Amino acid sequence: MLFFSYFKELVGKEVTVELKNDLAITGILHSVDQYLNIKLENTRVVDETKYPHMLSVKNCFIRGSVVRYVQLPPDGVDVEILHDATRREARGS
Amino acid sequence: MSWAGPDNFPSTSLADNLDKKLLVVLRDGRKLIGVLRSFDQFANLVLQNASERIIVGDLFCDLPLGLYIIRGENVVLLGELDPLKEELPLSMVRVKAAEIKQAQKAEQDATELKGTMRKRMEFLDLD
């Protein structure tokens, strides 16, 4: 639940999602769900020439299970709030 | 797959993509194109008029597949194809199935050869 809530805060920000198949996609975070599936808008692929099939894809849905990293803008993280939420979560479980 | 919270949070539901022509990338690297007719919470999909787009270098070919049910665990991503944009770079050439299969085999052989040569060099332990 913590990361789901955390990603909800990042909706509207630009992120880069790196997948387990090494494909990396940059886009605006449109939405996220409890499985951490991600919907991105205005997407562009990081290494375009290597993935020609993605040329006309501007919006995509990414299954949470295939995500390796989600790269965030450096000012997208309020570390203090994240720390507090983590402590609360740890205490709760 | 999602619920609308009190803030009317945007949904990750695939309902917005129903009846649209989508690109589906699978875990084995295949790229399927078709019209999304159904989905569920596991991202199992029903694609109508599905075709597999095989790309080898600058060559591509679409193999017609028909009506497909895709098990969600194999799905990497679903991409909405912008009808106003070119689906592929203009430099790419559409070829027939036989030719793309030949090109695929050639690519596979080349990768295999690289693999075996690398194994032989590793044995020498030159580093």
Backbone of each chain as ProteinMPNN parsed JSONL, in Angstrom:
{"seq_chain_A": "MLFFSYFKELVGKEVTVELKNDLAITGILHSVDQYLNIKLENTRVVDETKYPHMLSVKNCFIRGSVVRYVQLPPDGVDVEILHDATRREARGS", "coords_chain_A": {"N_chain_A": [[0.829, -1.221, 0.0], [2.03, 1.159, 0.639], [3.817, 1.933, -1.434], [2.02, 2.14, -3.506], [0.461, 4.324, -2.623], [2.513, 6.173, -2.61], [3.219, 6.357, -5.346], [0.846, 7.402, -6.3], [1.075, 10.007, -5.462], [2.889, 10.884, -7.296], [1.618, 11.173, -9.684], [1.24, 12.768, -12.777], [3.787, 13.656, -12.93], [6.944, 13.491, -14.692], [8.333, 10.41, -15.502], [10.746, 7.731, -15.828], [10.401, 4.52, -16.917], [12.007, 1.544, -16.425], [12.106, -1.549, -17.893], [12.065, -5.143, -17.281], [12.868, -6.354, -19.593], [14.78, -4.725, -20.525], [13.89, -2.552, -21.971], [13.349, 0.941, -21.929], [11.144, 3.455, -20.972], [10.063, 6.763, -21.222], [7.755, 9.0, -19.74], [4.69, 10.762, -18.866], [3.361, 10.152, -15.727], [0.335, 8.673, -15.608], [-1.47, 7.064, -14.22], [-1.698, 4.659, -11.525], [-1.962, 1.398, -10.035], [-3.114, -1.011, -7.529], [-1.527, -3.22, -8.086], [0.69, -2.054, -8.884], [0.721, -1.642, -11.588], [1.296, 0.461, -14.383], [0.288, 3.412, -16.033], [1.303, 5.316, -18.705], [1.633, 8.544, -20.247], [2.153, 10.475, -23.289], [4.451, 9.146, -24.213], [7.876, 8.314, -24.825], [10.401, 6.315, -26.199], [13.502, 5.418, -24.714], [15.802, 4.481, -26.135], [15.269, 4.934, -29.104], [15.792, 3.99, -31.753], [16.38, 1.365, -31.47], [14.0, 0.165, -30.957], [11.862, 0.087, -33.093], [9.165, -0.579, -33.382], [7.807, 0.776, -31.47], [7.355, 3.289, -32.291], [4.966, 4.819, -32.943], [3.6, 4.712, -30.594], [2.073, 6.421, -28.05], [0.751, 6.442, -25.687], [0.802, 4.229, -22.982], [0.166, 1.096, -21.291], [1.653, -0.473, -18.646], [2.468, -3.568, -17.358], [2.663, -4.271, -13.935], [4.319, -6.349, -13.044], [6.471, -6.512, -14.77], [8.184, -4.471, -14.392], [11.386, -3.132, -13.78], [12.835, -0.822, -12.818], [11.675, 2.403, -11.612], [12.389, 5.458, -12.633], [12.741, 8.51, -11.041], [11.973, 12.091, -10.975], [14.466, 14.175, -9.475], [13.492, 16.027, -7.626], [11.148, 14.901, -6.966], [10.85, 13.472, -4.747], [9.956, 13.541, -1.393], [11.888, 13.096, 1.087], [11.667, 12.968, 3.891], [8.906, 12.656, 4.436], [8.533, 10.214, 3.227], [10.184, 8.595, 4.794], [8.809, 8.741, 7.273], [6.372, 7.533, 6.562], [7.281, 4.996, 5.937], [8.244, 4.117, 8.409], [5.867, 4.036, 9.841], [4.498, 2.098, 8.421], [6.142, -0.098, 8.838], [5.878, -0.411, 11.588], [3.207, -1.063, 11.718], [2.974, -3.597, 10.459]], "CA_chain_A": [[0.0, 0.0, 0.0], [2.869, 2.347, 0.762], [4.306, 2.36, -2.753], [0.843, 2.55, -4.263], [0.183, 5.703, -2.2], [3.636, 7.003, -3.041], [3.102, 6.612, -6.78], [-0.301, 8.281, -6.513], [1.576, 11.376, -5.301], [3.728, 11.245, -8.443], [0.819, 11.286, -10.903], [1.438, 14.058, -13.427], [5.218, 13.928, -13.073], [7.588, 12.701, -15.733], [9.167, 9.336, -14.963], [11.25, 6.78, -16.818], [10.204, 3.173, -16.419], [12.888, 0.571, -17.055], [11.484, -2.852, -17.785], [12.985, -6.27, -17.137], [13.424, -6.723, -20.901], [15.739, -3.642, -20.802], [13.245, -1.411, -22.621], [13.124, 2.05, -20.999], [10.154, 4.365, -21.536], [9.851, 7.997, -20.455], [6.432, 9.541, -19.98], [4.024, 11.365, -17.709], [2.626, 9.131, -14.985], [-1.101, 8.962, -15.672], [-2.137, 6.39, -13.116], [-1.06, 3.465, -10.983], [-2.966, 0.662, -9.276], [-2.613, -1.798, -6.399], [-0.492, -4.146, -8.548], [1.737, -1.166, -9.4], [0.629, -1.448, -13.031], [1.519, 1.879, -14.637], [-0.145, 3.967, -17.31], [2.105, 6.494, -19.036], [1.17, 9.313, -21.394], [3.221, 11.2, -24.005], [5.638, 8.316, -24.02], [8.91, 8.14, -25.842], [11.33, 5.269, -25.792], [14.823, 5.99, -24.478], [16.682, 4.144, -27.263], [14.21, 4.79, -30.116], [16.147, 3.256, -32.981], [16.438, -0.061, -31.176], [12.636, -0.333, -30.802], [11.068, 0.791, -34.111], [7.745, -0.868, -33.27], [7.219, 1.661, -30.475], [7.404, 4.654, -32.819], [3.725, 5.595, -32.872], [2.961, 4.533, -29.294], [2.2, 7.632, -27.23], [0.221, 6.126, -24.362], [0.878, 2.79, -22.804], [-0.115, 0.453, -20.023], [2.749, -1.377, -18.342], [2.125, -4.498, -16.288], [3.56, -4.049, -12.806], [5.255, -7.459, -12.851], [7.622, -6.467, -15.686], [8.973, -3.273, -14.125], [12.61, -3.27, -13.0], [13.009, 0.446, -12.083], [10.952, 3.597, -12.004], [13.305, 6.567, -12.354], [11.94, 9.67, -10.67], [12.66, 13.384, -10.955], [15.139, 14.298, -8.166], [12.674, 16.783, -6.674], [9.87, 14.227, -6.807], [10.866, 12.704, -3.502], [10.132, 14.211, -0.106], [12.48, 11.981, 1.822], [11.16, 12.932, 5.262], [7.558, 12.069, 4.431], [8.71, 8.809, 2.868], [10.724, 7.951, 5.987], [7.729, 8.617, 8.258], [5.415, 6.541, 6.061], [7.927, 3.69, 6.048], [8.256, 3.732, 9.827], [4.496, 3.7, 10.206], [4.188, 0.831, 7.756], [6.928, -1.134, 9.516], [5.257, -0.607, 12.894], [1.896, -1.665, 11.531], [3.001, -5.003, 10.019]], "C_chain_A": [[0.853, 1.257, 0.0], [3.306, 2.845, -0.602], [3.167, 2.769, -3.663], [0.517, 4.01, -3.911], [1.272, 6.637, -2.689], [3.534, 7.349, -4.523], [1.918, 7.526, -7.09], [0.129, 9.741, -6.387], [2.335, 11.837, -6.531], [2.948, 11.386, -9.736], [0.987, 12.699, -11.468], [2.891, 14.4, -13.611], [5.788, 13.057, -14.184], [8.503, 11.668, -15.09], [9.713, 8.506, -16.12], [11.12, 5.394, -16.211], [11.144, 2.247, -17.168], [12.306, -0.806, -16.802], [12.521, -3.953, -17.681], [13.544, -6.726, -18.476], [14.358, -5.628, -21.422], [15.148, -2.469, -21.574], [13.028, -0.324, -21.573], [12.209, 3.062, -21.674], [9.997, 5.573, -20.631], [8.455, 8.51, -20.764], [5.878, 10.172, -18.731], [3.221, 10.269, -17.032], [1.149, 9.507, -14.96], [-1.818, 8.32, -14.494], [-1.355, 5.152, -12.701], [-2.151, 2.716, -10.227], [-2.302, -0.213, -8.223], [-1.56, -2.813, -6.815], [0.74, -3.383, -9.024], [1.845, -1.264, -10.919], [0.721, 0.053, -13.25], [0.937, 2.257, -15.989], [0.661, 5.236, -17.541], [1.494, 7.197, -20.235], [2.332, 10.075, -22.006], [4.526, 10.437, -23.931], [6.623, 8.455, -25.173], [9.901, 7.121, -25.279], [12.724, 5.867, -25.694], [15.773, 5.72, -25.642], [15.802, 3.852, -28.474], [14.559, 3.856, -31.265], [16.175, 1.749, -32.733], [15.039, -0.671, -31.124], [11.7, 0.351, -31.784], [9.562, 0.572, -33.969], [7.036, 0.082, -32.313], [7.06, 3.082, -31.003], [6.117, 5.427, -32.616], [3.002, 5.439, -31.544], [3.186, 5.766, -28.446], [1.628, 7.448, -25.837], [0.375, 4.64, -24.164], [0.546, 2.364, -21.39], [1.006, -0.55, -19.801], [2.362, -2.249, -17.166], [3.158, -4.372, -15.169], [4.654, -5.095, -12.683], [6.494, -7.368, -13.735], [8.518, -5.249, -15.44], [10.223, -3.636, -13.335], [12.805, -2.006, -12.172], [11.981, 1.467, -12.534], [11.861, 4.76, -11.613], [12.505, 7.839, -12.18], [12.714, 10.968, -10.815], [13.261, 13.593, -9.565], [14.315, 15.071, -7.145], [11.311, 16.123, -6.463], [9.745, 13.511, -5.487], [10.962, 13.633, -2.31], [10.587, 13.129, 0.852], [11.921, 11.847, 3.227], [9.803, 12.239, 5.335], [7.645, 10.575, 4.141], [9.222, 8.01, 4.065], [9.62, 7.701, 7.008], [6.757, 7.522, 7.84], [5.986, 5.137, 6.211], [7.944, 3.201, 7.486], [6.876, 3.303, 10.268], [4.12, 2.341, 9.65], [4.887, -0.326, 8.472], [6.323, -1.459, 10.875], [3.959, -1.373, 12.761], [1.962, -3.157, 11.243], [3.621, -5.939, 11.03]], "O_chain_A": [[0.469, 2.286, -0.556], [3.186, 4.033, -0.903], [3.331, 3.654, -4.504], [0.322, 4.834, -4.805], [0.996, 7.753, -3.129], [3.737, 8.499, -4.911], [1.973, 8.326, -8.023], [-0.374, 10.609, -7.101], [2.424, 13.036, -6.794], [3.53, 11.684, -10.779], [0.89, 13.689, -10.743], [3.223, 15.323, -14.355], [5.21, 12.039, -14.566], [9.337, 11.997, -14.246], [9.21, 8.571, -17.242], [11.654, 5.12, -15.136], [11.095, 2.164, -18.395], [12.044, -1.188, -15.662], [13.702, -3.739, -17.954], [14.571, -7.404, -18.519], [14.69, -5.599, -22.607], [15.845, -1.481, -21.808], [12.579, -0.609, -20.463], [12.46, 3.479, -22.805], [9.82, 5.433, -19.421], [8.013, 8.465, -21.912], [6.498, 10.132, -17.668], [2.483, 9.539, -17.692], [0.759, 10.518, -14.376], [-2.661, 8.944, -13.85], [-0.48, 4.669, -13.42], [-3.149, 3.312, -9.82], [-1.086, -0.169, -8.041], [-0.764, -3.237, -5.977], [1.707, -3.976, -9.502], [2.907, -1.008, -11.488], [0.279, 0.834, -12.407], [1.073, 1.521, -16.966], [0.702, 6.122, -16.687], [0.92, 6.565, -21.122], [3.356, 10.301, -21.361], [5.575, 11.004, -23.625], [6.247, 8.682, -26.323], [10.188, 7.076, -24.083], [13.091, 6.726, -26.496], [16.475, 6.627, -26.09], [15.6, 2.695, -28.84], [13.742, 3.043, -31.696], [16.014, 0.955, -33.66], [14.894, -1.889, -31.233], [10.829, 1.117, -31.371], [8.768, 1.419, -34.378], [5.809, 0.187, -32.333], [6.675, 3.982, -30.256], [6.153, 6.572, -32.164], [1.906, 5.974, -31.374], [4.324, 6.129, -28.149], [1.964, 8.19, -24.914], [0.108, 3.862, -25.079], [0.628, 3.14, -20.437], [1.281, -1.381, -20.667], [1.976, -1.751, -16.108], [4.364, -4.366, -15.417], [5.775, -4.789, -12.276], [7.475, -8.069, -13.487], [9.48, -5.015, -16.171], [10.146, -4.357, -12.34], [12.93, -2.09, -10.95], [11.48, 1.422, -13.657], [12.081, 5.022, -10.431], [11.702, 8.21, -13.035], [13.945, 10.973, -10.785], [12.636, 13.226, -8.57], [14.412, 14.818, -5.944], [10.421, 16.714, -5.852], [8.679, 13.003, -5.138], [11.903, 14.418, -2.198], [9.783, 12.348, 1.362], [11.72, 10.733, 3.709], [9.576, 11.362, 6.168], [6.923, 9.773, 4.732], [8.763, 6.898, 4.324], [9.499, 6.601, 7.545], [6.365, 6.684, 8.652], [5.269, 4.202, 6.567], [7.695, 2.027, 7.758], [6.728, 2.316, 10.989], [3.497, 1.53, 10.335], [4.303, -1.389, 8.683], [6.256, -2.621, 11.274], [3.644, -2.229, 13.588], [1.116, -3.915, 11.717], [3.705, -7.142, 10.787]]}, "seq_chain_B": "MSWAGPDNFPSTSLADNLDKKLLVVLRDGRKLIGVLRSFDQFANLVLQNASERIIVGDLFCDLPLGLYIIRGENVVLLGELDPLKEELPLSMVRVKAAEIKQAQKAEQDATELKGTMRKRMEFLDLD", "coords_chain_B": {"N_chain_B": [[-9.426, -4.024, -11.518], [-8.802, -1.55, -10.637], [-9.768, 1.198, -8.518], [-11.863, 4.036, -8.037], [-10.732, 6.595, -6.115], [-11.494, 8.92, -3.403], [-10.553, 11.32, -4.462], [-11.182, 11.174, -7.077], [-9.283, 9.859, -8.647], [-7.246, 9.188, -11.523], [-7.765, 6.277, -13.616], [-6.188, 3.038, -13.932], [-7.415, 1.333, -15.554], [-8.053, -0.857, -18.281], [-10.213, -0.333, -19.756], [-10.526, 1.997, -21.181], [-9.112, 1.415, -23.418], [-10.538, -0.368, -24.87], [-11.771, -1.868, -27.864], [-9.909, -0.609, -29.364], [-7.096, -0.336, -31.595], [-4.279, -1.979, -30.715], [-0.831, -2.274, -29.685], [0.733, -5.074, -28.462], [3.248, -6.073, -26.387], [5.057, -8.956, -25.719], [6.486, -11.138, -23.192], [8.287, -12.887, -24.393], [9.322, -11.406, -26.376], [7.803, -11.09, -28.602], [5.714, -9.155, -30.811], [2.478, -8.222, -30.866], [-0.316, -7.165, -32.746], [-3.524, -5.845, -32.526], [-7.145, -5.641, -32.084], [-8.396, -4.684, -29.029], [-10.599, -6.591, -27.27], [-11.402, -7.632, -24.848], [-10.573, -7.864, -21.319], [-9.046, -8.628, -18.12], [-8.529, -8.622, -14.493], [-6.015, -9.711, -14.339], [-4.707, -8.873, -16.498], [-5.154, -10.586, -18.605], [-5.929, -10.958, -22.028], [-8.161, -10.349, -24.775], [-7.638, -10.372, -28.117], [-8.691, -9.179, -31.172], [-8.511, -9.969, -34.676], [-5.768, -10.316, -34.642], [-2.301, -9.818, -35.318], [1.069, -10.823, -35.856], [3.83, -8.819, -35.644], [6.759, -9.048, -37.188], [10.053, -8.057, -36.881], [13.095, -7.561, -38.458], [16.001, -6.092, -38.489], [15.854, -3.751, -40.983], [13.668, -4.781, -42.132], [10.256, -5.842, -42.162], [7.309, -7.766, -41.284], [3.876, -8.615, -41.245], [2.187, -11.153, -39.715], [-0.84, -12.745, -40.057], [-3.026, -13.701, -37.402], [-5.524, -14.019, -36.253], [-8.167, -14.568, -33.892], [-7.182, -14.015, -30.63], [-6.428, -15.179, -27.33], [-4.66, -13.917, -24.716], [-2.579, -14.859, -22.119], [-2.278, -13.136, -19.108], [0.187, -13.1, -17.65], [2.187, -13.113, -19.504], [2.247, -10.681, -20.636], [3.918, -7.702, -21.416], [3.737, -4.927, -22.158], [1.04, -2.722, -23.149], [0.426, -0.848, -25.916], [-0.979, 2.138, -27.118], [-1.726, 2.682, -30.404], [-1.029, 5.482, -32.203], [-3.164, 6.784, -34.518], [-2.561, 8.842, -36.22], [0.106, 8.892, -36.552], [3.035, 7.502, -38.105], [3.395, 3.999, -37.973], [5.735, 2.686, -38.091], [9.242, 3.445, -38.695], [9.903, 5.197, -41.764], [11.936, 4.177, -43.254], [11.778, 1.495, -43.123], [11.108, -1.683, -44.611], [8.418, -3.507, -45.964], [8.128, -6.976, -46.149], [7.606, -10.31, -47.573], [6.259, -13.23, -45.85], [7.948, -15.518, -46.11], [10.416, -14.388, -46.694], [10.971, -12.853, -44.398], [11.168, -14.84, -42.529], [13.448, -16.114, -43.375], [15.31, -14.059, -42.96], [15.085, -13.846, -40.204], [16.088, -16.324, -39.397], [18.712, -16.066, -40.298], [19.588, -14.02, -38.629], [19.361, -15.267, -36.156], [21.208, -17.366, -36.471], [23.553, -15.87, -36.67], [23.683, -14.725, -34.092], [23.917, -17.022, -32.571], [26.362, -17.957, -33.493], [28.062, -15.926, -32.62], [27.762, -16.384, -29.916], [28.901, -18.96, -29.517], [31.501, -18.484, -30.335], [32.269, -16.647, -28.429], [32.207, -18.253, -26.161], [34.286, -19.956, -26.706], [36.451, -18.158, -26.629], [36.343, -17.375, -23.977], [37.207, -19.605, -22.667], [39.89, -19.48, -23.192], [40.657, -17.496, -21.487], [41.673, -14.762, -21.565], [41.761, -12.293, -20.304]], "CA_chain_B": [[-8.018, -3.689, -11.562], [-8.571, -0.256, -9.986], [-10.984, 1.785, -7.949], [-11.752, 5.491, -8.009], [-10.686, 7.087, -4.731], [-12.288, 10.12, -3.156], [-10.094, 12.439, -5.275], [-11.441, 10.843, -8.476], [-7.969, 9.508, -9.166], [-7.335, 8.532, -12.837], [-7.765, 4.839, -13.453], [-5.31, 2.261, -14.803], [-8.241, 0.343, -16.209], [-7.873, -0.981, -19.719], [-11.511, -0.077, -20.385], [-10.357, 3.095, -22.15], [-8.47, 0.892, -24.62], [-11.391, -1.353, -25.542], [-12.104, -1.628, -29.267], [-8.845, 0.16, -30.025], [-5.998, -1.123, -32.163], [-3.174, -1.845, -29.769], [0.388, -3.071, -29.806], [0.995, -5.797, -27.225], [4.58, -6.671, -26.357], [5.062, -10.106, -24.826], [7.76, -11.406, -22.511], [9.242, -13.578, -25.271], [9.796, -10.447, -27.372], [6.883, -10.968, -29.723], [4.873, -7.954, -30.839], [1.201, -8.524, -31.481], [-1.151, -5.992, -32.971], [-4.901, -6.265, -32.693], [-8.149, -4.814, -31.433], [-8.679, -5.206, -27.696], [-12.03, -6.821, -27.058], [-11.698, -7.948, -23.458], [-9.431, -7.953, -20.418], [-9.459, -8.84, -16.732], [-7.609, -8.044, -13.504], [-4.673, -10.267, -14.513], [-4.273, -8.407, -17.817], [-5.474, -11.52, -19.685], [-6.495, -10.109, -23.071], [-8.702, -10.922, -26.007], [-7.288, -9.503, -29.239], [-9.327, -9.613, -32.409], [-7.711, -9.655, -35.874], [-4.394, -10.17, -34.186], [-1.223, -10.186, -36.238], [2.383, -10.691, -35.225], [4.733, -7.988, -36.451], [8.14, -9.523, -37.045], [10.984, -7.031, -37.354], [14.49, -7.974, -38.51], [16.739, -4.981, -39.091], [14.966, -2.79, -41.641], [12.586, -5.521, -42.755], [9.191, -6.256, -41.262], [6.213, -8.503, -41.9], [2.771, -8.876, -40.326], [1.587, -12.465, -39.925], [-2.189, -12.74, -39.483], [-3.199, -14.757, -36.416], [-6.942, -14.226, -35.953], [-8.653, -14.193, -32.566], [-6.228, -14.497, -29.65], [-6.511, -14.921, -25.897], [-3.295, -13.855, -24.203], [-2.511, -14.97, -20.666], [-1.719, -11.884, -18.594], [1.564, -13.16, -17.142], [3.119, -12.939, -20.619], [2.129, -9.328, -21.185], [4.866, -6.689, -20.931], [3.034, -3.659, -22.222], [0.033, -2.467, -24.167], [0.634, 0.515, -26.413], [-2.027, 2.647, -27.984], [-1.088, 3.139, -31.636], [-1.573, 6.766, -32.637], [-3.515, 6.619, -35.931], [-2.029, 9.947, -37.02], [1.544, 8.771, -36.721], [3.54, 6.3, -38.768], [3.639, 2.958, -36.979], [7.139, 2.275, -38.178], [10.057, 4.392, -39.468], [9.669, 5.057, -43.206], [13.034, 3.452, -43.886], [11.571, 0.058, -43.034], [10.534, -2.282, -45.821], [7.557, -4.659, -45.711], [8.472, -8.125, -47.007], [6.696, -11.45, -47.415], [6.535, -14.111, -44.704], [9.095, -16.389, -46.368], [11.65, -13.597, -46.626], [11.248, -12.443, -43.024], [11.591, -16.03, -41.794], [14.844, -16.297, -43.768], [16.093, -13.025, -42.271], [15.079, -14.2, -38.786], [17.014, -17.447, -39.224], [20.067, -15.529, -40.472], [19.906, -13.262, -37.415], [19.522, -16.257, -35.099], [22.486, -18.055, -36.699], [24.63, -14.926, -36.346], [23.777, -14.601, -32.622], [24.437, -18.305, -32.073], [27.785, -18.018, -33.821], [28.726, -15.019, -31.672], [27.739, -17.043, -28.614], [29.871, -20.063, -29.462], [32.848, -17.909, -30.418], [32.575, -16.053, -27.128], [32.5, -19.349, -25.218], [35.652, -20.448, -26.991], [37.413, -17.158, -26.148], [36.327, -17.38, -22.513], [38.038, -20.739, -22.249], [41.29, -19.056, -23.253], [40.871, -16.674, -20.289], [42.683, -13.798, -21.992], [41.764, -11.063, -19.493]], "C_chain_B": [[-7.766, -2.345, -10.891], [-9.869, 0.225, -9.391], [-10.789, 3.288, -7.907], [-11.805, 5.952, -6.564], [-11.496, 8.351, -4.597], [-11.849, 11.298, -4.025], [-10.405, 12.223, -6.741], [-10.129, 10.66, -9.229], [-8.099, 8.817, -10.528], [-7.111, 7.026, -12.722], [-6.779, 4.164, -14.4], [-6.106, 1.231, -15.571], [-7.99, 0.342, -17.709], [-9.169, -0.699, -20.47], [-11.418, 1.026, -21.433], [-9.775, 2.595, -23.461], [-9.33, -0.101, -25.373], [-11.746, -0.899, -26.947], [-11.093, -0.748, -29.975], [-7.796, -0.795, -30.567], [-4.772, -0.885, -31.294], [-1.974, -2.676, -30.185], [0.588, -3.749, -28.465], [2.385, -6.395, -27.326], [4.556, -7.778, -25.318], [6.441, -10.342, -24.247], [8.767, -12.097, -23.414], [9.699, -12.67, -26.411], [8.861, -10.285, -28.55], [6.081, -9.681, -29.625], [3.596, -8.311, -31.572], [0.428, -7.235, -31.66], [-2.56, -6.482, -33.18], [-5.839, -5.338, -31.973], [-8.503, -5.448, -30.096], [-10.182, -5.353, -27.516], [-12.362, -7.094, -25.607], [-10.419, -8.025, -22.634], [-9.963, -8.299, -19.042], [-8.364, -8.336, -15.798], [-6.201, -8.606, -13.62], [-4.018, -9.761, -15.788], [-4.314, -9.542, -18.836], [-6.193, -10.685, -20.732], [-7.157, -10.935, -24.153], [-8.416, -9.918, -27.113], [-7.944, -10.034, -30.498], [-8.484, -9.153, -33.594], [-6.257, -9.435, -35.508], [-3.425, -10.524, -35.305], [0.088, -10.013, -35.49], [3.263, -9.878, -36.152], [6.149, -8.443, -36.171], [9.058, -8.473, -37.651], [12.401, -7.586, -37.31], [15.24, -6.864, -39.234], [15.777, -3.971, -39.688], [13.776, -3.466, -42.311], [11.51, -5.827, -41.729], [8.12, -7.005, -42.032], [5.134, -8.723, -40.848], [2.161, -10.214, -40.67], [0.204, -12.496, -39.294], [-2.396, -13.935, -38.559], [-4.672, -15.022, -36.098], [-7.298, -13.779, -34.553], [-7.754, -14.824, -31.505], [-6.668, -14.197, -28.224], [-5.085, -14.974, -25.379], [-3.345, -13.934, -22.682], [-1.722, -13.79, -20.112], [-0.268, -11.942, -18.166], [2.587, -12.945, -18.243], [3.156, -11.517, -21.154], [3.177, -8.419, -20.56], [4.178, -5.33, -20.978], [1.989, -3.64, -23.323], [0.245, -1.038, -24.613], [-0.494, 0.921, -27.33], [-1.354, 3.203, -29.231], [-1.789, 4.413, -32.101], [-1.886, 6.694, -34.135], [-2.93, 7.709, -36.83], [-0.541, 9.817, -37.282], [1.871, 7.489, -37.474], [3.864, 5.246, -37.727], [5.101, 2.547, -36.948], [7.924, 3.347, -38.93], [9.918, 4.115, -40.966], [10.764, 4.273, -43.906], [12.771, 1.956, -43.917], [10.779, -0.465, -44.227], [9.666, -3.472, -45.451], [7.94, -5.776, -46.686], [7.51, -9.263, -46.745], [7.173, -12.355, -46.285], [7.789, -14.956, -44.907], [10.409, -15.631, -46.197], [11.988, -13.22, -45.188], [11.723, -13.642, -42.213], [13.061, -16.325, -42.102], [15.735, -15.336, -42.993], [16.201, -13.337, -40.783], [16.098, -15.292, -38.505], [18.448, -16.958, -39.325], [20.51, -14.792, -39.216], [20.202, -14.217, -36.266], [20.872, -16.965, -35.228], [23.649, -17.163, -36.301], [24.794, -14.808, -34.84], [24.347, -15.868, -32.015], [25.928, -18.378, -32.303], [28.577, -17.143, -32.875], [28.842, -15.696, -30.315], [28.8, -18.118, -28.504], [31.295, -19.524, -29.534], [33.256, -17.318, -29.085], [32.95, -17.138, -26.127], [33.915, -19.862, -25.438], [36.692, -19.466, -26.458], [37.483, -17.16, -24.626], [37.211, -18.5, -21.971], [39.506, -20.35, -22.22], [41.654, -18.154, -22.08], [41.928, -15.61, -20.535], [42.778, -12.584, -21.09], [42.901, -11.104, -18.5]], "O_chain_B": [[-6.615, -2.022, -10.6], [-10.943, -0.28, -9.719], [-9.664, 3.764, -7.758], [-12.796, 5.73, -5.869], [-12.115, 8.808, -5.558], [-12.654, 12.185, -4.309], [-9.949, 12.997, -7.583], [-9.91, 11.232, -10.297], [-8.961, 7.954, -10.693], [-6.372, 6.557, -11.856], [-6.551, 4.632, -15.515], [-5.524, 0.335, -16.183], [-7.75, 1.382, -18.323], [-9.212, -0.816, -21.695], [-12.126, 1.005, -22.44], [-9.912, 3.247, -24.495], [-8.91, -0.628, -26.403], [-11.988, 0.282, -27.197], [-11.367, -0.205, -31.046], [-7.628, -1.909, -30.07], [-4.292, 0.24, -31.153], [-2.091, -3.646, -30.934], [0.612, -3.079, -27.433], [2.669, -7.147, -28.258], [4.102, -7.582, -24.191], [7.438, -9.816, -24.743], [9.973, -11.925, -23.237], [10.394, -13.126, -27.319], [9.092, -9.436, -29.411], [5.802, -9.177, -28.537], [3.622, -8.659, -32.753], [0.506, -6.327, -30.833], [-2.782, -7.432, -33.93], [-5.417, -4.375, -31.333], [-8.87, -6.621, -30.041], [-10.935, -4.382, -27.598], [-13.48, -6.824, -25.168], [-9.328, -8.223, -23.169], [-11.171, -8.272, -18.809], [-7.398, -7.71, -16.235], [-5.271, -8.035, -13.051], [-2.906, -10.168, -16.125], [-3.593, -9.491, -19.832], [-6.978, -9.801, -20.387], [-6.766, -12.073, -24.415], [-8.874, -8.776, -27.072], [-7.775, -11.201, -30.852], [-7.832, -8.11, -33.547], [-5.604, -8.509, -35.987], [-3.688, -11.404, -36.124], [0.205, -9.166, -34.604], [3.42, -10.222, -37.324], [6.677, -8.255, -35.075], [8.867, -8.051, -38.792], [12.865, -8.03, -36.26], [15.124, -6.718, -40.451], [14.963, -3.393, -38.968], [12.973, -2.811, -42.975], [11.812, -6.048, -40.556], [8.022, -6.903, -43.255], [5.444, -8.987, -39.686], [1.669, -10.407, -41.782], [0.088, -12.287, -38.087], [-1.993, -15.052, -38.884], [-5.027, -16.135, -35.712], [-6.812, -12.756, -34.071], [-7.584, -16.043, -31.486], [-7.202, -13.127, -27.932], [-4.382, -15.964, -25.58], [-4.064, -13.171, -22.036], [-0.63, -13.483, -20.591], [0.451, -10.952, -18.295], [3.741, -12.626, -17.955], [3.976, -11.18, -22.008], [3.317, -8.365, -19.338], [4.051, -4.659, -19.954], [2.037, -4.414, -24.279], [0.245, -0.118, -23.795], [-0.916, 0.162, -28.202], [-0.508, 4.092, -29.136], [-2.993, 4.414, -32.358], [-0.968, 6.557, -34.944], [-2.816, 7.531, -38.043], [0.018, 10.528, -38.117], [1.098, 6.531, -37.481], [4.519, 5.532, -36.724], [5.629, 2.12, -35.921], [7.343, 4.087, -39.723], [9.827, 2.963, -41.39], [10.565, 3.762, -45.008], [13.442, 1.22, -44.64], [9.907, 0.213, -44.77], [10.105, -4.353, -44.712], [8.061, -5.55, -47.89], [6.699, -9.206, -45.822], [8.313, -12.268, -45.828], [8.6, -15.098, -43.992], [11.378, -16.148, -45.64], [13.154, -13.26, -44.795], [12.566, -13.505, -41.326], [13.823, -16.729, -41.224], [16.766, -15.724, -42.444], [17.247, -13.132, -40.168], [16.862, -15.227, -37.542], [19.306, -17.371, -38.545], [21.657, -14.916, -38.785], [21.149, -14.022, -35.503], [21.589, -17.146, -34.244], [24.609, -17.616, -35.678], [25.922, -14.791, -34.346], [25.146, -15.823, -31.079], [26.68, -18.805, -31.427], [29.63, -17.543, -32.379], [29.871, -15.604, -29.645], [29.522, -18.182, -27.509], [32.193, -20.044, -28.873], [34.4, -17.447, -28.649], [33.886, -16.977, -25.343], [34.641, -20.163, -24.492], [37.704, -19.884, -25.896], [38.554, -16.971, -24.049], [37.874, -18.347, -20.944], [40.271, -20.802, -21.369], [42.825, -18.053, -21.714], [42.938, -15.543, -19.834], [43.8, -11.898, -21.109], [43.077, -10.164, -17.724]]}, "name": "protein", "num_of_chains": 2, "seq": "MLFFSYFKELVGKEVTVELKNDLAITGILHSVDQYLNIKLENTRVVDETKYPHMLSVKNCFIRGSVVRYVQLPPDGVDVEILHDATRREARGSMSWAGPDNFPSTSLADNLDKKLLVVLRDGRKLIGVLRSFDQFANLVLQNASERIIVGDLFCDLPLGLYIIRGENVVLLGELDPLKEELPLSMVRVKAAEIKQAQKAEQDATELKGTMRKRMEFLDLD"}
